[in-house]
Amino acid sequence: MEHIRIAGIEEESIVDGPGIRLVVFTQGCKHNCKGCHNPESHSLDGGNNMSIEDIVEKIKENPLLSGVTISGGEPFLQAKTCAILANKVKEMGLNTMTYTGYTFEEIIERIDINKGWRELLYETDILVDGRFDINKKSLLLKFKGSKNQRIINVAESLNNNEIVLAEI
């Protein structure tokens, strides 16, 4: 049975993507962005293991969900298992939004090296990319913390071979 090391789960959020979302906060991050709002998720040894099936059951319990957000920590440190979860979310007819400190370009550069990264990227509908930059922080931004971060439509970006921002 596959597990994800998580810092926690928010069962209903309206601030982590469009609609009502279940948010999985992965455990472990090496970016150490100054001012991060989830510093407790940085330790690679912290958090708890939770089976993907248990997460799926939580999703199924709420018919009001629009989708699932995978945040962190850094989801790409557990890309393979996060991709499995995202695939199951897609099978339920919901969308997946993934937050990452890596840029879309950094992920593309590495997807041939790390198969899990490819799988998570391709299972993600909306990607919020880039490290949080406290000098570009704004409370007026929708679904992101700093102005350098982008909200990307992954399928359109892959099809067009250029960044296409999501309209949400």
Secondary structure, 3 states (H helix, E strand, C coil): CCEEEEEEEEEEECCCCCCCEEEEEECCCCCCCCCCCCHHHCCCCCCEEEEHHHHHHHHHCCCCCCEEEEECCCHHHHHHHHHHHHHHHHHCCCEEEEECCCCHHHHHHHCCCCHHHHHHHHHCCEEEECCCCHHHECCCCCCCCECCCEEEEHHHHHHHCCCCECCC
